[in-house]
Amino acid sequence: MNSKFYFFVLLFVSHFFYAQVTQTVKGKIADRVTGIGLPGAIVQLKSATHTIVTIADNNGFYKLLEVPVGRQSFLFSYTGYKPTPVNDVIVTSGKEAVLNIDLEESTISMDEVVIKAASDTDVVNTMQVSNMKSFSIEETERYAGSRQDPARMAQNFAGIQGTNDSRNDIVIRGNSPAGLLWRLDDIDIPNPNHFAVAGSAGGPQSLINNKYLSNSEFYTGAFPANYGNAMGGVFDLKMRNGNNEKHERTFQLGVLGTELALEGPLSRKSGASYLITYRYSTLALFGSVNFKLGTSAIPKYQDIGVRLNFPTKKAGVFSFSSIGGLSSIDIILSDVHERPKELYGDQNRDQYFSTNMGVGILSNVYAFNSRTVMKTSVAFSIQDISSKHNLIIRDKNFIPNDSLPPILSYNFSEKKSTLAWFIKTKINSKNSLKAGFFVNRFNVNFYDNAKVSSLYDTVALTILNTPYKNRENIITNFYLVQPYLTYVHKFNEKLSLNAGVFSQLLTLNNKFVVEPRASLRYQLKPKQVLSLSYGLHSQMQSTYLYFAIPDTLVRNGVLTPNTTRELDNVNMDFSKTQHAVLGYDFFVSKHFKVKTEVYYQYLWNVPVYAVPSSVSTLNRGATFTRFYPIYSMVNTGTGENYGVEVTFEKLFHKHYFFMLNGSLFESKYVASNGKKANTDFNGNYIVNFLAGLEYAVGKSKKNSINFGTKITYAGGKRYSPANLAASNAVMDVVAQDDKVNTLQFAPYNRVDLRITYKINGKKTGVEIALDLVNILSAKNVLALSYSPDPANRNADPLVKNYQLGFLPLFYVKVDF
């Protein structure tokens, strides 16, 4: 794609039509607790030039016709419920806008209420509860540098570190990204990222496609009792239903993927609908080797999303949700005759890596009456990870040996079947209950064979004849059972309580835990809210760690070589944490708000080595290297995270928005050596500034041009002085155990710019976007890597590995 392509696209599409362009806005208005539609609810479009009002039908569905394209504001109201304003909805010509809104019942009883369209109610966003951020599809595209990725979008929020250009790991308040729970349509799912590594929750490329997402929620700790098996946070994703009245299509061509999305009615009579998305790696499609995303290899990936919805008259609503993806990459360094500059994988081997992930969810939602709803789901997920490595032996001129002895071969296959059920009931306007459970059956098939070679192993035949060390070899199954109960009580219009209990039983080793949760929300004044949240949370270990075979057994302080390759970590307990958060929200004006949170988190029962060591699982989950214990592990490690977060946000109004947030924090841990140290994620501070401008252009002002920027400045990544002798022995970076994370790289800084042009024809919408990531080409250090010089094997083998430099990304999207 070149500048001529953009010119002709703009010239062709900009002259479609000059008349006023409108679109339909529709959706469902429902009770926030039960999800049951509210018949007779009022929907009002409020703008400077238009006022359109409609009333929802008997099932809570509504439709507003001839809404002008552009940013619009709406007000939703219903007798006995709090009015809910929704701002800055982008209405385009290419697709109907769908707004599904949940209203909260008021605790004030009214003898008589006149239903009418409100004309004097401020259209402002409602405040979020403590620790939770609700986000829309538009937000995954609004922020510069987010790459249409929900995980990278979340990195813009206060308390979240986004200082690794090569991965989208979500580091919440100093917690390992492995402490994040991914959930889709009320089912816990495996890591939804391409090229995912065992024990991680992120990756370089998201498998999630924002085109099938509905409004979703992101929790940063002390989350309510319907979530569990996580210590850092929760990403709760919702899939939207396809348009049940009109067939719509989207095609997108961009650097990160070529996509097609289809949706429409399966039956207009019953309201059944479909939604299907498919994406394929553009770089693989065109075989490009000139555009590098941190590697010279071509990443190959594809993913799909499916949502089918079947309403019935008597049996409730049936739905099927599914996402899946395939990915592979071959990083061939044996044909490189100079030090490689790879961000992914090791520098001294050829690597063949592939991952597959998929989940399917069949659900039924049944309403017993207007106050009680039951949901039953059956789900199946699978995640496969496999890799093969061949060692590269080079001479003093960096020329590789023709023989490439294999040194690693592994395959992890984890399947999970889930039965999920809950029932929720609204007793009255002040009290509601939700009770449910998850029953998860894990089927695992893991094997891992590796050879350990040193810097001085230079004879290929010797390495070839060296036997493999078996680090994992297991086929088994077990259950994770998770019942829970939540209770919400509204004392009055200002004060409410959300309390509950979550519990977990792991049949693999019969470990059991009970976790109380509670949060209070108090509205001091109409524009001020105070909140306090507390939660005890636990998390099982990464599945493969239970079956990882240590080299040395530790029994009562006695070390014994594990010659029989015994499993010695199966009895590891849940890791646990207590998290308390105090929050204060203040709307300074109609379009400007301030949010502050202070938190403290104590972690214990963390797996560490049974011998004095700095190793802790709190430092794992943010690299492409899997952690394999060489000693028996015990649950005696601890940690603590504490800090303060402040966000200043100007909501979109009069053509612009901005958000400035900052975090000051500490993240420490204590392993089996008894020394308090910085975690890998203790950057100490992070500041984000995001802003955007939008202007209507064209003869009828139906098109728009948008400019956005993001500036990030954060503490540099922690690292340790290296033990060179130990590093040479295993050809990897090994830290000095008594000086772990005592050093810190220079501060991370990055400036991104986003330019978007949107064109609205009568039936077609076009969006052209250009993301300029790291426009100043800042050289941020990612880590130290092991890359010895074959000409001088006694020289320092460690080199600084820099992150991505300037990265231009673009896409063209057509809705029709």
C-alpha positions in Angstrom: 0.0 0.0 0.0 1.4 3.5 -0.9 0.2 7.1 -0.8 -1.4 6.7 -4.2 -3.7 4.0 -2.8 -4.9 6.3 0.0 -5.4 9.2 -2.4 -7.7 7.2 -4.8 -9.6 5.6 -1.9 -10.3 9.1 -0.4 -11.2 10.6 -3.8 -13.6 7.8 -4.7 -15.4 7.4 -1.4 -15.6 11.1 -0.4 -18.0 11.9 -3.2 -20.6 9.1 -2.6 -23.5 11.3 -1.5 -24.2 14.9 -0.3 -27.6 14.4 1.2 -28.2 14.0 4.9 -27.1 10.5 6.0 -29.0 8.7 8.8 -29.0 5.4 10.5 -31.1 3.2 12.8 -30.2 2.9 16.5 -31.7 -0.1 18.3 -31.3 -2.5 21.2 -32.8 -3.8 24.4 -33.5 -2.0 27.7 -33.3 -4.4 30.6 -33.2 -4.6 34.4 -29.6 -4.5 35.5 -30.0 -7.4 38.0 -32.1 -9.9 36.0 -31.5 -8.8 32.4 -35.2 -9.0 31.7 -36.6 -6.4 29.2 -38.5 -3.4 30.5 -41.6 -2.8 28.4 -42.5 0.9 27.9 -39.0 2.2 28.6 -38.3 5.5 27.0 -35.4 6.2 24.6 -34.5 9.8 23.7 -32.0 11.1 21.2 -30.7 14.4 22.4 -28.7 16.7 20.2 -28.5 20.3 19.2 -30.5 19.8 16.0 -32.6 16.6 16.6 -34.9 15.2 19.3 -36.3 11.7 18.6 -38.2 9.7 21.1 -39.4 6.1 21.1 -40.8 3.5 23.5 -39.6 -0.1 24.0 -41.9 -2.9 23.1 -43.2 -5.7 25.5 -39.8 -7.4 25.5 -37.8 -4.2 26.1 -36.6 -3.8 22.5 -36.6 -0.4 20.9 -35.7 1.2 17.6 -34.9 4.8 16.7 -35.1 5.7 13.0 -33.3 8.3 11.0 -30.7 9.2 13.6 -28.0 11.4 12.0 -24.6 9.9 11.6 -21.8 11.2 13.9 -21.5 11.3 17.7 -24.8 11.2 19.4 -26.1 11.2 23.0 -29.1 9.2 24.3 -31.2 9.1 27.5 -32.8 5.9 28.7 -35.5 6.1 31.4 -38.2 3.9 32.9 -40.7 4.3 35.8 -39.1 3.5 39.1 -35.6 3.3 37.6 -32.7 5.7 37.5 -32.3 7.5 34.2 -29.2 6.4 32.3 -27.5 8.7 29.9 -25.2 7.4 27.2 -22.8 9.8 25.5 -20.6 9.9 22.4 -22.1 6.9 20.6 -20.6 6.9 17.1 -23.4 6.4 14.6 -22.2 5.4 11.1 -23.9 4.8 7.8 -22.4 1.3 7.2 -23.9 -0.5 10.1 -26.9 -0.1 12.4 -25.9 1.0 15.9 -26.9 -1.4 18.7 -27.2 -0.1 22.3 -28.2 -2.6 24.9 -28.8 -0.7 28.2 -29.3 -2.0 31.7 -31.2 0.2 34.1 -30.9 0.2 37.9 -34.1 0.2 39.9 -34.5 3.0 42.4 -35.0 2.3 46.1 -37.4 5.2 46.4 -41.1 4.2 46.2 -43.2 6.6 44.2 -47.0 6.8 44.6 -47.4 8.3 41.2 -45.0 8.8 38.3 -45.8 10.5 35.0 -43.9 8.8 32.2 -42.5 11.4 29.8 -39.3 12.1 27.8 -37.0 14.1 30.0 -35.7 17.3 28.6 -33.7 18.6 31.6 -31.6 15.6 32.6 -27.9 16.0 32.1 -26.5 13.5 29.6 -23.4 12.5 31.5 -21.6 9.2 32.0 -22.4 7.3 35.2 -19.6 6.7 37.6 -17.9 3.3 37.7 -17.6 1.2 40.9 -14.2 0.8 42.5 -11.7 -1.3 40.7 -13.8 -1.8 37.6 -13.7 -0.1 34.2 -16.4 -0.7 31.7 -15.3 -0.3 28.1 -16.9 -0.3 24.6 -15.7 -1.4 21.2 -15.0 2.3 20.3 -12.5 2.5 23.1 -10.4 -0.3 21.7 -10.0 1.9 18.6 -9.9 5.4 20.1 -6.6 5.2 22.0 -3.4 5.6 19.9 -1.2 2.5 19.9 -3.9 0.1 21.1 -3.9 -1.8 17.7 -7.7 -2.7 18.2 -6.5 -5.0 21.0 -8.6 -4.9 24.2 -5.5 -5.9 26.3 -3.4 -3.1 24.9 -6.3 -0.7 25.3 -6.5 -1.7 29.0 -2.8 -0.8 29.4 -3.9 2.9 29.2 -5.7 2.8 32.5 -4.2 3.8 35.8 -2.3 1.1 37.6 -1.6 -1.0 34.4 1.9 -1.3 33.0 2.2 -1.2 29.2 6.0 -1.0 28.9 6.6 -4.1 26.7 6.1 -3.3 23.1 6.4 -6.9 22.0 3.6 -8.3 24.2 0.2 -7.3 25.5 0.6 -8.6 29.0 -1.6 -6.9 31.6 0.5 -6.1 34.6 -1.9 -4.9 37.3 -0.5 -3.1 40.3 2.8 -5.0 40.2 1.1 -8.4 39.9 2.3 -11.0 37.5 0.2 -11.0 34.3 -0.3 -14.7 34.9 -2.7 -13.5 37.8 -5.2 -12.3 35.2 -8.5 -14.2 34.6 -9.9 -14.2 31.1 -13.6 -14.7 30.9 -15.9 -14.9 27.8 -19.7 -15.0 28.1 -19.6 -16.1 31.8 -17.0 -18.9 31.1 -13.3 -18.8 32.2 -11.2 -19.4 29.1 -7.5 -20.1 28.3 -5.1 -17.3 27.3 -6.8 -15.8 24.2 -3.6 -14.7 22.4 -1.6 -16.1 19.5 1.8 -17.5 20.3 0.9 -17.9 24.0 3.4 -19.6 26.2 2.4 -22.0 29.1 2.1 -20.1 32.3 1.2 -16.7 30.7 -1.9 -14.7 30.1 -0.7 -12.4 27.3 1.1 -12.6 24.0 2.3 -10.6 20.9 -0.9 -10.7 19.0 -4.5 -10.9 20.4 -6.8 -13.6 19.3 -9.8 -11.5 20.4 -11.5 -9.5 17.6 -13.2 -6.3 18.7 -15.8 -6.6 16.0 -17.7 -9.2 17.9 -17.4 -7.6 21.4 -20.2 -6.0 23.3 -19.6 -3.7 26.2 -17.2 -5.5 28.6 -15.7 -5.1 32.0 -12.1 -5.0 33.3 -11.4 -5.4 37.1 -8.1 -4.3 38.7 -8.4 -6.3 41.9 -10.8 -6.9 44.9 -13.3 -8.1 42.4 -16.8 -9.5 43.4 -17.6 -13.1 44.4 -18.7 -14.3 41.0 -15.1 -14.3 39.9 -12.3 -16.6 41.1 -9.0 -18.3 40.4 -7.2 -15.0 39.9 -5.0 -12.8 42.0 -4.4 -9.8 39.7 -7.6 -8.9 37.9 -10.4 -10.0 35.6 -11.0 -9.3 31.9 -14.7 -10.1 31.4 -15.5 -10.1 27.7 -19.0 -10.2 26.2 -19.9 -11.2 22.7 -22.7 -9.3 21.0 -25.5 -10.8 19.0 -25.7 -10.2 15.3 -28.2 -7.9 13.7 -31.5 -9.9 13.7 -33.2 -7.8 11.0 -30.5 -6.8 8.5 -27.5 -8.5 6.9 -24.4 -6.5 7.4 -20.7 -7.0 6.4 -17.3 -5.6 7.3 -14.1 -6.0 5.4 -10.8 -4.8 6.8 -7.3 -4.8 5.3 -4.4 -3.8 7.6 -0.9 -4.6 8.6 -2.0 -6.8 11.5 -4.7 -8.7 9.7 -7.0 -9.1 6.8 -10.6 -9.6 8.1 -14.1 -10.3 7.1 -17.2 -10.0 9.4 -20.7 -11.2 8.6 -23.9 -10.8 10.6 -27.6 -10.9 10.1 -30.9 -12.7 10.8 -31.3 -16.4 10.7 -35.0 -16.0 11.2 -36.7 -12.6 11.3 -39.8 -14.2 12.8 -38.1 -15.6 15.9 -35.3 -13.0 16.1 -32.5 -15.6 15.6 -29.2 -14.1 14.4 -25.7 -15.0 13.4 -22.3 -13.2 13.7 -19.1 -14.6 12.2 -15.6 -13.0 12.0 -12.5 -14.3 10.4 -9.0 -12.8 10.4 -5.8 -13.9 8.7 -2.2 -12.6 9.1 -1.6 -10.1 6.4 2.1 -10.5 6.5 1.7 -14.3 5.9 -0.9 -13.6 3.2 1.5 -11.4 1.2 4.7 -13.1 2.3 6.2 -9.8 3.4 9.7 -10.0 4.9 10.4 -6.2 4.8 8.0 -5.3 7.6 9.3 -6.5 10.9 7.3 -6.7 14.1 10.3 -7.6 16.4 11.4 -10.6 14.4 12.7 -11.3 10.9 10.4 -14.4 10.7 6.8 -14.1 9.3 4.2 -14.7 11.9 1.4 -16.9 10.6 -1.9 -16.8 12.4 -5.7 -16.9 11.8 -8.7 -16.7 14.1 -12.4 -16.9 14.0 -15.3 -15.8 16.2 -18.9 -17.1 16.0 -22.0 -16.0 17.9 -25.4 -17.6 17.2 -28.5 -16.5 19.1 -31.9 -18.4 19.2 -34.8 -16.8 21.2 -37.7 -19.1 21.9 -41.2 -18.4 23.3 -41.2 -20.9 26.2 -37.7 -22.3 26.6 -35.8 -19.1 27.0 -32.9 -17.9 24.8 -30.3 -20.4 23.5 -26.9 -19.1 22.3 -23.6 -20.5 21.0 -20.4 -18.5 21.4 -17.0 -19.6 20.0 -13.6 -18.2 19.4 -10.5 -20.0 18.1 -7.1 -19.4 16.6 -4.1 -21.1 15.0 -0.6 -19.6 15.0 2.9 -20.6 14.0 6.3 -19.0 13.5 9.7 -20.4 12.4 12.5 -18.3 13.7 15.5 -19.4 11.6 18.7 -17.8 12.8 21.1 -20.4 11.3 21.2 -18.4 8.1 22.1 -15.1 9.9 25.8 -14.2 9.9 25.7 -11.4 12.4 24.2 -11.1 15.9 20.4 -11.4 15.5 18.1 -8.7 16.8 15.2 -10.8 17.8 12.7 -9.8 20.5 11.2 -13.3 20.5 12.9 -16.5 21.6 16.6 -17.3 22.2 19.4 -16.0 20.0 21.4 -19.2 19.6 18.9 -21.7 18.1 16.4 -22.2 15.3 12.9 -22.3 16.7 9.7 -23.8 15.4 6.8 -22.7 17.5 3.0 -23.2 17.2 -0.1 -22.6 19.3 -3.7 -23.5 18.9 -6.6 -22.3 21.1 -10.4 -22.7 20.9 -13.5 -22.5 23.1 -17.1 -23.2 22.4 -20.0 -22.2 24.8 -23.6 -23.4 24.6 -25.9 -21.5 26.9 -29.5 -21.2 27.8 -31.0 -18.2 29.7 -34.5 -18.9 31.2 -36.7 -16.4 33.0 -39.0 -17.8 35.6 -40.7 -14.5 36.0 -39.9 -10.8 35.9 -37.5 -11.1 38.9 -35.7 -14.5 38.6 -33.4 -15.7 35.8 -31.4 -18.9 35.4 -28.5 -19.4 33.1 -26.9 -22.8 32.3 -23.8 -23.2 30.1 -21.8 -26.1 28.8 -18.4 -25.2 27.4 -15.3 -26.9 26.0 -11.9 -25.4 25.5 -8.5 -26.6 24.2 -5.1 -25.1 24.1 -2.1 -26.7 22.4 1.5 -25.4 22.5 4.4 -27.1 20.8 7.9 -26.2 19.9 11.2 -27.7 18.6 14.6 -26.1 19.0 17.9 -26.8 17.1 21.1 -25.5 18.5 23.3 -23.3 16.3 27.1 -23.7 16.7 29.1 -21.0 15.1 32.8 -20.5 14.4 34.8 -17.4 15.2 33.5 -15.7 12.0 29.9 -16.3 13.2 29.4 -18.9 10.4 27.1 -21.7 11.6 28.0 -25.3 11.6 26.0 -27.3 9.0 24.8 -29.7 11.7 22.0 -28.3 13.9 21.5 -30.8 16.8 18.0 -30.8 18.3 18.0 -29.7 22.0 14.3 -29.1 22.8 11.0 -30.7 21.9 7.8 -30.2 23.8 4.0 -30.3 23.4 1.4 -29.2 25.9 -2.2 -30.1 25.3 -4.8 -28.9 27.9 -8.5 -29.6 27.4 -11.2 -28.3 29.7 -14.9 -29.1 29.9 -17.1 -26.8 32.0 -20.6 -26.9 33.4 -21.6 -23.5 34.7 -24.9 -22.6 36.3 -26.3 -19.6 38.2 -29.6 -18.3 39.3 -30.2 -14.6 40.2 -33.2 -13.1 41.7 -34.3 -9.6 42.7 -36.1 -9.9 45.9 -37.1 -6.3 45.8 -35.7 -3.0 44.8 -33.2 -3.1 47.7 -32.1 -6.8 47.7 -30.8 -9.3 45.1 -29.1 -12.6 45.2 -27.0 -14.6 42.8 -25.9 -18.2 43.4 -24.0 -20.5 41.1 -21.1 -22.8 40.4 -18.5 -23.9 37.9 -17.4 -27.5 37.5 -14.3 -27.7 35.4 -12.7 -31.0 34.2 -9.1 -30.7 33.0 -7.6 -33.3 30.7 -3.8 -32.7 30.3 -1.2 -34.3 28.1 2.2 -32.7 28.6 5.7 -33.8 27.6 8.9 -31.8 27.5 12.4 -33.1 26.6 15.4 -30.8 26.7 19.2 -31.0 26.5 21.3 -28.6 28.6 24.4 -27.4 26.7 27.1 -24.9 27.8 29.0 -22.2 26.0 31.9 -24.6 25.5 29.9 -27.4 23.9 31.0 -26.9 20.3 30.9 -30.4 18.9 27.6 -31.1 17.2 28.0 -34.9 17.4 28.6 -34.8 21.1 25.4 -32.7 21.7 23.5 -35.0 19.3 24.5 -38.0 21.4 23.7 -36.4 24.7 20.5 -37.9 26.2 17.4 -35.7 26.7 16.3 -34.7 30.2 12.6 -35.4 30.6 11.1 -32.4 32.3 7.5 -33.3 31.9 5.6 -36.4 30.9 2.0 -36.8 32.1 -1.5 -37.8 30.9 -4.1 -37.3 33.5 -7.4 -35.5 34.5 -8.7 -33.7 37.5 -11.5 -31.2 38.5 -11.7 -27.7 39.8 -15.1 -27.1 41.5 -16.1 -23.5 42.3 -19.4 -22.6 44.0 -20.2 -19.0 44.9 -22.9 -16.7 46.4 -23.3 -13.0 46.0 -25.7 -10.6 47.8 -26.4 -7.0 47.0 -28.2 -4.7 49.4 -29.1 -1.1 48.9 -29.6 0.7 52.2 -30.9 3.7 50.3 -30.2 5.7 47.2 -26.7 6.6 48.4 -25.3 3.5 50.2 -25.1 0.0 48.8 -23.3 -3.2 49.8 -22.1 -6.0 47.6 -21.0 -9.1 49.6 -20.3 -12.7 48.8 -18.2 -15.8 49.1 -16.3 -17.8 46.5 -14.8 -21.2 47.1 -12.5 -23.6 45.2 -11.8 -27.3 45.4 -8.9 -28.8 43.3 -9.3 -32.6 43.2 -5.7 -33.0 41.9 -4.5 -32.6 45.5 -7.7 -31.9 47.4 -6.8 -28.3 48.2 -9.7 -26.2 49.3 -10.2 -22.5 50.0 -13.1 -20.2 51.0 -12.9 -16.6 49.9 -15.0 -13.8 51.4 -15.6 -10.6 49.4 -17.3 -7.3 50.2 -17.5 -3.7 48.8 -19.4 -0.6 49.9 -20.4 2.3 47.7 -21.5 5.6 49.2 -22.6 8.6 47.2 -21.5 11.6 49.2 -23.1 14.1 46.9 -24.7 13.9 43.4 -21.2 14.2 41.8 -19.1 12.4 44.5 -18.8 8.7 45.2 -16.7 7.0 47.9 -16.0 3.2 47.7 -14.3 0.6 49.7 -13.6 -2.9 48.5 -12.0 -6.0 50.1 -11.4 -9.5 48.8 -9.6 -12.7 49.7 -8.5 -14.3 46.4 -6.7 -17.5 45.5 -5.3 -19.0 42.3 -4.2 -22.5 41.4 -0.7 -22.7 39.9 -0.1 -22.8 36.1 -1.3 -26.3 35.2 2.0 -27.5 33.8 3.9 -26.6 37.0 2.1 -29.3 39.0 3.8 -31.9 36.8 7.1 -30.3 36.2 9.9 -32.7 37.3 12.6 -31.1 39.5 16.2 -32.1 39.0 16.7 -32.2 42.8 14.3 -33.4 45.5 14.3 -31.6 48.8 13.0 -33.5 51.9 13.4 -31.9 55.3 16.3 -29.9 54.0 18.1 -32.9 52.5 18.9 -32.6 48.7 18.7 -35.8 46.6 19.2 -36.0 42.8 15.9 -36.9 41.2 17.3 -39.8 39.2 13.9 -41.5 39.0 12.2 -38.3 37.7 9.6 -38.2 40.4 6.7 -35.7 40.4 7.3 -33.6 43.5 5.1 -30.4 43.0 1.7 -32.0 42.6 0.8 -31.0 46.2 1.3 -27.3 45.7 -1.5 -25.2 47.3 -3.4 -22.3 46.0 -1.5 -19.0 46.1 -3.5 -16.4 48.1 -3.9 -12.7 48.4 -5.9 -10.1 50.3 -6.6 -6.9 48.5 -8.2 -3.7 49.9 -9.0 -0.6 47.8 -10.3 2.8 48.8 -11.7 4.8 45.9 -13.0 8.4 45.4 -14.7 9.6 42.2 -15.6 13.3 41.7 -17.3 14.9 38.7 -15.8 18.4 38.7 -18.1 19.4 35.9 -20.5 17.8 33.5 -17.6 16.6 31.3 -14.6 16.4 33.6 -14.0 13.8 36.3 -11.3 12.8 38.8 -10.8 9.3 40.0 -8.4 8.3 42.8 -7.7 4.8 44.3 -5.4 3.8 47.1 -4.7 0.1 47.5 -2.8 -2.5 49.5 -2.3 -6.1 48.6 -0.7 -8.9 50.6 0.2 -12.2 48.9 1.2 -15.5 50.6 1.3 -19.2 49.9 3.4 -18.3 46.8 5.5 -21.2 45.4 9.3 -20.9 46.0 12.2 -23.3 46.1 12.5 -25.5 49.1 16.2 -24.4 49.3 17.3 -20.8 50.0 16.8 -19.0 46.7 15.4 -15.8 45.2 13.1 -17.7 42.8 9.4 -17.0 43.1 6.5 -17.6 40.8 5.4 -13.9 41.4 8.1 -13.0 38.8 6.8 -15.3 36.1 4.4 -15.0 33.2 5.6 -12.0 31.1 8.2 -13.6 28.8 8.4 -16.3 26.1 10.5 -18.4 28.4 8.7 -21.1 30.5 9.8 -21.5 34.1 11.0 -25.0 35.0 11.9 -25.6 38.7 15.2 -27.4 39.3 14.3 -28.0 43.0 11.2 -29.0 44.9 8.8 -26.2 45.5 6.9 -25.1 48.6 4.2 -22.5 49.3 6.1 -20.3 51.7 6.7 -17.2 49.6 5.1 -13.8 50.2 4.7 -10.5 48.5 3.0 -7.1 48.8 1.8 -4.4 46.4 0.7 -0.9 47.5 0.3 2.4 45.8 -2.0 5.3 44.7 -3.6 6.0 41.3 -5.1 9.2 40.0 -7.0 9.8 36.8 -8.1 13.1 35.3 -10.5 12.6 32.4 -12.1 15.1 30.1 -15.0 13.2 28.5 -15.5 13.8 24.8 -17.2 17.1 24.3 -16.7 20.0 21.8 -14.5 18.0 19.5 -11.9 16.7 22.0 -11.2 14.4 25.0 -8.1 13.8 27.1 -7.1 11.5 30.0 -4.1 11.9 32.3 -3.4 9.2 34.8 -0.5 8.5 37.1 0.5 5.6 39.4 3.0 5.5 42.3 3.6 2.0 43.6 5.8 -0.6 45.2 5.9 -4.3 44.4 8.0 -6.5 46.7 8.4 -10.2 47.4 10.2 -12.5 49.8 11.3 -15.9 48.5 13.0 -18.8 50.4 16.2 -16.9 51.0 14.3 -14.6 53.4 15.3 -11.4 51.6 12.8 -8.7 50.5 13.4 -7.8 46.8 11.8 -5.9 44.0 9.5 -8.0 41.8 10.2 -8.0 38.1 7.2 -5.6 37.7 8.2 -3.0 40.2 8.7 0.0 37.9 7.7 2.4 40.8 5.8 4.8 38.6 3.9 5.2 35.4 2.3 8.2 33.7 -0.1 8.1 30.6 -1.5 11.0 28.7 -4.0 10.4 26.0 -5.9 13.0 23.9 -8.0 13.1 20.8 -9.5 15.7 18.4 -12.4 15.1 16.1 -13.9 17.4 13.5 -16.8 16.9 11.0 -15.7 17.5 7.4 -17.2 17.5 4.0 -20.0 19.4 2.3 -22.7 18.1 4.7 -20.3 17.5 7.6 -21.2 13.8 7.5 -17.5 12.6 7.5 -15.0 13.1 10.2 -11.2 13.3 10.8 -9.7 12.3 14.1 -6.3 12.9 15.6 -5.1 11.1 18.7 -2.0 10.8 20.7 -0.6 8.8 23.6 2.5 9.6 25.7 3.8 7.1 28.2 6.6 7.6 30.7 7.4 4.9 33.3 10.0 3.4 35.4 12.4 1.1 33.6 12.3 -2.7 33.8 14.1 -4.3 36.7 17.0 -6.6 36.1 19.8 -8.4 38.0 23.6 -8.7 37.7 24.3 -11.9 35.9 26.2 -14.9 37.2 28.4 -15.4 34.1 29.7 -18.8 35.0 26.1 -20.1 35.6 24.9 -18.4 32.4 27.6 -20.0 30.3 26.8 -23.4 31.8 23.2 -23.3 30.6 23.5 -20.7 27.7 20.9 -18.4 29.2 20.9 -15.4 31.6 21.2 -16.5 35.2 20.9 -13.8 37.9 23.2 -13.4 40.9 20.8 -14.9 43.5 21.7 -12.3 46.2 21.2 -9.3 43.9 18.0 -10.0 42.1 16.3 -7.0 40.6 18.7 -4.5 42.3 19.3 -2.8 38.9 16.9 -0.9 36.7 17.0 0.1 33.1 16.5 3.7 32.0 12.9 5.0 32.1 10.5 3.8 29.4 9.1 6.5 27.2 7.0 6.3 24.0 4.9 8.7 22.0 2.2 7.3 19.6 0.0 9.2 17.1 -3.2 8.0 15.5 -5.0 9.6 12.5 -8.4 8.4 11.3 -10.6 9.5 8.5 -14.3 8.2 8.5 -16.5 8.5 5.4 -20.3 8.0 5.6 -22.1 7.2 2.3 -25.8 6.4 2.3 -25.2 2.6 2.7 -21.5 2.3 3.1 -19.0 3.5 5.7 -15.3 3.6 5.3 -12.6 4.1 7.9 -9.0 4.7 7.1 -6.7 4.7 10.1 -2.9 5.2 10.6 -1.2 4.4 13.8 2.3 5.7 14.2 3.8 3.8 17.2 6.9 5.3 18.9 7.1 8.2 16.5 10.3 9.5 18.2 12.0 6.1 17.8 12.8 6.0 21.5 15.3 3.2 22.4 13.7 1.4 25.3 15.6 -1.6 26.8 13.5 -4.8 27.1 15.9 -7.1 28.8 19.4 -8.6 28.7 19.8 -11.5 26.3 22.4 -14.2 26.1 24.3 -13.9 22.8 28.0 -14.9 23.1 30.7 -13.9 20.6 32.1 -17.1 19.0 35.3 -15.2 18.2 35.9 -14.6 21.9 34.1 -17.0 24.2 35.6 -15.2 27.3 33.9 -11.9 26.4 30.7 -10.7 28.1 28.0 -12.8 26.4 25.2 -10.5 27.6 23.7 -7.8 25.3 20.9 -5.3 25.8 17.8 -6.3 23.9 15.9 -3.2 22.7 12.2 -3.0 22.1 10.4 -2.0 18.9 11.5 1.2 17.3 9.2 3.3 15.1 6.3 1.2 13.9 3.7 2.4 11.3 0.5 0.5 11.3 -2.6 1.1 9.1 -5.9 -0.4 8.2 -8.8 0.3 5.8 -12.2 -0.8 7.0 -15.4 -0.9 5.0 -18.9 -1.5 6.5 -21.7 -2.3 4.0 
